[in-house]
Amino acid sequence: MARSSKGSEHQSLTLCEKALAEYLETKRLAFPRFYFISSADLLDILSNGNNPLEVSQHLSKLFDNMAKLKFQKDADNNIMKVGIGMSSKEDEYVPFDKPCDCTGQVEIWLNRLLDRMCATLRHEIAEAVVAYEERPREQWIFEYPAQVALTGTQIVWNGEVSTTFAKLEEGYENAMKDYLKKQVC
């Protein structure tokens, strides 16, 4: 009898492990960034899914260089389940362009968070590129988050280089030399 009970316990354990693995796979399919964290971390996230403050402890494992979320507070200074900004590990804060609802199933609100982060950065980059010509670079660079300023600089530089090549094709022989002077000064 002892052998058959151990065998059935082993079968039950195997069946339970298989069911857990299938459950975690459904969550990973719903939010693919879950593939990059351990099953233990994923279980912690899922068990605290209704508490965005607890889940936010795992954000650095899910998003590169994201340290924490800033949440909206109600009139009584209680933290609400609405994200209003994000901070990097270097404590650089970026407010979201719109609040992010962090309620419901964790994989769903994390997808909303990802969408809000991307939309915010697209908005910031577009704004930075437009503002680039309006003020001195030394001032402009400190008005935007580092990654936005870096990306904006690359976009502007690419446009200027393309314009320089177009001038060369039109026969303006000093286009490259003029652009070099602009970059060095």
Backbone torsions as a table, in degrees:
resi	resn	phi	psi	omega
1	MET	NA	-38.6	-177.1
2	ALA	-60.6	-37.4	-179.3
3	ARG	-67.2	-43.2	-177.9
4	SER	-68.3	-31.6	178.2
5	SER	-70.7	-36.8	176.2
6	LYS	-67.0	-38.6	178.5
7	GLY	-64.6	-41.8	179.5
8	SER	-71.1	-33.0	175.3
9	GLU	-64.1	-42.6	178.8
10	HIS	-63.6	-42.5	178.0
11	GLN	-63.5	-41.1	178.9
12	SER	-64.1	-42.0	178.7
13	LEU	-64.6	-43.5	178.2
14	THR	-61.9	-43.2	178.9
15	LEU	-63.8	-41.2	179.2
16	CYS	-65.5	-44.1	178.5
17	GLU	-62.1	-40.0	179.5
18	LYS	-65.2	-44.0	179.9
19	ALA	-63.9	-40.6	178.2
20	LEU	-64.5	-44.3	179.3
21	ALA	-61.6	-40.6	178.0
22	GLU	-66.0	-39.9	178.1
23	TYR	-62.9	-47.1	179.3
24	LEU	-63.1	-35.3	177.9
25	GLU	-64.2	-38.6	178.1
26	THR	-64.3	-37.1	178.5
27	LYS	-70.3	-37.3	177.9
28	ARG	-67.3	-35.9	176.9
29	LEU	-66.3	-35.0	-179.4
30	ALA	-73.8	-29.3	178.0
31	PHE	-141.7	89.9	-171.4
32	PRO	-55.9	-22.4	178.3
33	ARG	-65.6	-15.4	174.8
34	PHE	-65.2	-20.0	177.7
35	TYR	-65.6	-20.4	-175.3
36	PHE	-94.6	6.5	178.2
37	ILE	-122.1	161.8	-179.2
38	SER	-70.7	160.5	176.9
39	SER	-63.0	-34.8	178.5
40	ALA	-64.2	-44.1	177.4
41	ASP	-64.7	-40.7	179.4
42	LEU	-63.2	-42.3	177.4
43	LEU	-62.1	-38.2	177.4
44	ASP	-64.8	-43.5	178.1
45	ILE	-61.9	-46.7	-178.3
46	LEU	-65.9	-36.9	-179.4
47	SER	-72.5	-21.5	178.2
48	ASN	-110.2	17.9	-173.7
49	GLY	-55.2	-29.5	179.7
50	ASN	-86.3	1.1	179.5
51	ASN	-121.1	87.5	-177.0
52	PRO	-56.6	-29.3	178.5
53	LEU	-64.2	-41.5	177.5
54	GLU	-68.5	-42.7	-179.7
55	VAL	-64.4	-33.1	-176.5
56	SER	-62.7	-16.9	175.1
57	GLN	-65.2	-20.6	-178.2
58	HIS	-99.0	0.6	-173.9
59	LEU	-59.9	-35.1	-179.2
60	SER	-66.4	-19.9	176.4
61	LYS	-84.2	-22.3	-176.6
62	LEU	-97.4	-32.3	-176.1
63	PHE	-129.6	130.8	-178.0
64	ASP	-61.4	122.8	175.4
65	ASN	63.5	21.2	174.6
66	MET	-97.6	120.7	-176.1
67	ALA	-96.1	-41.3	-176.9
68	LYS	-159.9	162.5	174.7
69	LEU	-104.5	149.4	171.7
70	LYS	-104.5	131.8	-177.4
71	PHE	-108.3	149.1	176.4
72	GLN	-69.4	147.3	177.5
73	LYS	-114.9	148.6	178.4
74	ASP	-84.9	-174.5	-176.7
75	ALA	-60.9	-28.4	179.5
76	ASP	-91.0	11.2	179.3
77	ASN	68.6	22.6	175.3
78	ASN	-87.2	141.0	-179.9
79	ILE	-71.8	129.4	178.0
80	MET	-97.8	168.6	180.0
81	LYS	-90.4	49.2	180.0
82	VAL	-132.5	115.7	178.3
83	GLY	-79.8	134.8	180.0
84	ILE	-121.1	-1.8	178.6
85	GLY	-179.3	171.6	-178.9
86	MET	-135.3	152.0	178.4
87	SER	-125.2	143.9	177.0
88	SER	-85.4	175.2	176.9
89	LYS	-65.0	-23.5	177.1
90	GLU	-87.1	7.2	178.6
91	ASP	69.3	27.0	173.9
92	GLU	-84.0	121.8	-174.8
93	TYR	-98.8	135.6	175.9
94	VAL	-127.1	113.5	176.9
95	PRO	-73.0	142.8	176.8
96	PHE	-70.2	150.4	177.5
97	ASP	-69.6	-25.7	174.7
98	LYS	-144.7	151.5	177.3
99	PRO	-61.9	153.0	-179.4
100	CYS	-115.3	122.0	178.4
101	ASP	-72.9	117.8	-178.6
102	CYS	-109.8	45.9	178.8
103	THR	-116.6	163.8	179.0
104	GLY	93.3	-162.9	179.7
105	GLN	-62.8	138.2	-172.9
106	VAL	-58.9	-39.9	-179.0
107	GLU	-67.4	-26.8	178.7
108	ILE	-77.3	-47.0	-179.2
109	TRP	-72.5	-26.1	173.8
110	LEU	-68.1	-35.0	173.7
111	ASN	-65.1	-40.1	175.7
112	ARG	-63.0	-40.5	178.1
113	LEU	-62.1	-45.1	178.4
114	LEU	-60.2	-44.4	177.6
115	ASP	-61.5	-41.3	-179.0
116	ARG	-67.3	-40.7	178.0
117	MET	-60.6	-47.7	-178.8
118	CYS	-63.9	-44.6	180.0
119	ALA	-62.8	-40.5	179.3
120	THR	-63.0	-46.8	-178.5
121	LEU	-67.5	-38.4	175.2
122	ARG	-59.8	-44.6	179.1
123	HIS	-62.1	-46.8	-179.5
124	GLU	-62.5	-42.1	-178.8
125	ILE	-65.8	-44.9	179.0
126	ALA	-60.5	-43.2	178.8
127	GLU	-63.4	-41.7	-179.0
128	ALA	-65.0	-40.9	-179.7
129	VAL	-64.3	-41.9	178.3
130	VAL	-64.9	-41.6	-176.4
131	ALA	-76.2	-12.7	-175.3
132	TYR	-55.9	-43.2	-177.4
133	GLU	-80.4	-11.2	-173.7
134	GLU	-84.7	-17.0	-177.9
135	ARG	-147.7	164.0	179.3
136	PRO	-60.6	142.6	-178.6
137	ARG	-55.5	-38.1	-179.4
138	GLU	-61.7	-29.9	177.1
139	GLN	-85.8	-45.7	-176.3
140	TRP	-56.2	-43.1	-172.7
141	ILE	-62.3	-26.9	-179.0
142	PHE	-91.4	-0.8	-179.6
143	GLU	-91.1	-5.0	-176.1
144	TYR	-132.3	156.2	174.7
145	PRO	-57.9	151.9	-173.7
146	ALA	-53.8	-48.3	-177.5
147	GLN	-66.5	-35.9	177.1
148	VAL	-65.6	-45.1	179.2
149	ALA	-63.4	-41.5	179.0
150	LEU	-64.0	-47.1	179.3
151	THR	-64.6	-43.7	177.9
152	GLY	-59.9	-42.1	177.6
153	THR	-60.9	-42.2	180.0
154	GLN	-66.5	-38.3	178.2
155	ILE	-64.8	-47.3	179.8
156	VAL	-62.4	-45.6	-179.8
157	TRP	-59.8	-44.0	179.4
158	ASN	-60.3	-43.5	178.3
159	GLY	-62.8	-42.7	-179.6
160	GLU	-66.9	-39.4	177.8
161	VAL	-65.7	-41.9	177.4
162	SER	-60.9	-42.5	177.4
163	THR	-62.7	-40.7	178.6
164	THR	-62.7	-43.3	177.5
165	PHE	-64.3	-38.0	177.7
166	ALA	-62.7	-40.9	177.6
167	LYS	-63.4	-38.9	177.4
168	LEU	-61.1	-44.5	180.0
169	GLU	-64.6	-29.5	178.5
170	GLU	-79.5	-3.5	176.8
171	GLY	102.9	2.0	179.0
172	TYR	-80.7	98.5	-170.9
173	GLU	-69.0	-26.0	-178.0
174	ASN	-92.6	11.3	-176.7
175	ALA	-57.6	-45.8	-178.8
176	MET	-67.3	-42.2	179.3
177	LYS	-63.4	-41.7	178.1
178	ASP	-63.9	-40.9	-179.9
179	TYR	-68.5	-37.4	176.4
180	LEU	-59.9	-43.3	178.9
181	LYS	-60.8	-42.1	179.5
182	LYS	-62.7	-39.8	-178.3
183	GLN	-72.3	-35.5	-177.3
184	VAL	-77.2	-34.7	-176.3
185	CYS	-76.2	NA	NA
